[in-house]
Amino acid sequence: MSDANSSSDPRLSAVKRLVPWLVAVAFFMESLDTTILNTAVPAISKALSVTPLSMKSVLASYTLSLAVFIPISGWMADRFGTRRVFAAAIGLFTLGSVLCGLSGNIHLLVACRVLQGCGGAMMVPVGRLTLVRTFAKSELIRAMSFVAIPSLIGPMLGPLAGGFIVAYLHWRAIFFVNLPIGILGLCLVYWRLPDYRENNVQPMDVQGLILFGSGIALLSYVLEIFGEHALGTTEVLGLLAVSLILLFGYGLHAVQTDFPLLDMTLFRIRTFAASVSGSFFTRLGIGGVPFLLPLLYQVGLGYTPIQSGLLIMPQAFAAMSTKAILPKVLAKAGYRTVLVTNTVAIGVVLMLFATITPSTPLWLIVIQALSFGALTSLQYTSMNTLVYADVPATRTSGASSLASTTQQLSISFGVAAAGLIAVFFVPDALRNSPARMLGGLHLAFLVLGGFTILSTVIFATLRRNDGADEARPKTSMLAESPTLVTAEPGAAVTQQP
């Protein structure tokens, strides 16, 4: 991940070697924690003397915290520097994890999960921002491909790791596993993490944070509860109306203030609008897969949780195996061709999951998992790098915050949509036979696959040469970056662009 220009400077070469590893560590921590807790819910609820249904607040608090605090990550990075904010994010996440493991009741556990989410909310967008400002656009695809691997592996390993920990260790070890990873991340920050910051940073949009944060938090909560049918229709519609009013209020506020929390004018950049919008609708289909596949394997086919986790593992293997060739694919075919054809292919593979029955050979299930992993790996890398294709260097922090916020929302909405679709096709699913559940899941995969294919309408608006700079040889990242303060401990050498 270096070029001829940087190779002559040992300091920059070292930065480029270490930054992807550091960001990858943070991505892995954040992505692993989104799913590792799910399989431990019965054990934790029993230990804390609460019902499993009460544990939904523990799962939801982390997601809500992410949705609320992601928008301020870009401002904090510009104001305090990427190094300081990234270190604080890892520290908060690790501290929250340890406190979660020490919690003695559900209320403390929820509070510590919120703290954990505060750290996680800053880790991903600030880490992505550091990559964008460290690597030239010609190198960004390779860097993004590398750090995307742990974000793909984490959710796939989570259920399997959680099942093993609960079976052979103690449920508290689920949270303590983040301690050594967090310490490693802080050590990497101390050694050599570039510190990017803006010279002139505008005041934080506090009013916008209140309106947008509360609106998004309430909307995410409504979708999660609605998917579980825990509230009546009247209550859900009332909460939904309040959340939409808050978000509408933020929209009015954003157009009337000079420096809003989220810079919605970025959507005037055609490639940014296409990549973020297309990513949002694509993830609505893909986002439900981690929810549906365990149901398919465990309820529909009768596999154990560990066997189900093992069947999901080929997706991670395929994602890792194909990352090295993705820059060449994008360089040869271009973003428009890749995103249109690959999105259709993902939709077809999703529909093929509807053909899996108890008589389906195991090797065929593995092949489908491999195909899905390889295609989603290409999709995520393409969407994440195209976001910054035409964004000026001075607006990358705002673009990172906005892209990360929409990504988090699409994941939450995707899981909620998958749950609603499954419940729609299988009413009172818990009282139905596995065969009835299997049929409903098949229909759910067909719907999600079709919805994914429809998102190609957005990617089709791209032009053939969009994102060409990502694959074209370019000068060092210093030609495109804001002020860089070296990450040498105890040093503060400023290098101007």
Secondary structure, 3 states (H helix, E strand, C coil): CCCHHHHCCHHHHHHHHHHHHHHHHHHHHHHHHCCCCHHHHHHHHHHCCCCHHHHHHHHHHHHHHHHHHHHHHHHHHHHHCHHHHHHHHHHHHHHHHHHHHHCCCHHHHHHHHHHHHHHHHHHHHHHHHHHHHHCCHHHHHHHHHHHHHHHHHHHHHHHHHHHHHHHHCCCCHHHHCHHHHHHHHHHHHHHHCCEECCCCCCCCCHHHHHHHHHHHHHHHHHHHHHHHCCCCHHHHHHHHHHHHHHHHHHHHHHHHCCCCCCCHHHHHCHHHHHHHHHHHHHHHHHCCHHHHHHHHHHHHCCCCHHHHHHHHHHHHHHHHHHHHHHHHHHHHHCHHHHHHHHHHHHHHHHHHHHHCCCCCCHHHHHHHHHHHHHHHHHHHHHHHHHCCCCCCHHHHHHHHHHHHHHHHHHHHHHHHHHHHHHHHHCCCHHHCCHHHHHHHHHHHHHHHHHHHHHCHHHHCCCCCCCCHHHCCCCCCHHHCCCCEECCCCCCCCEECC
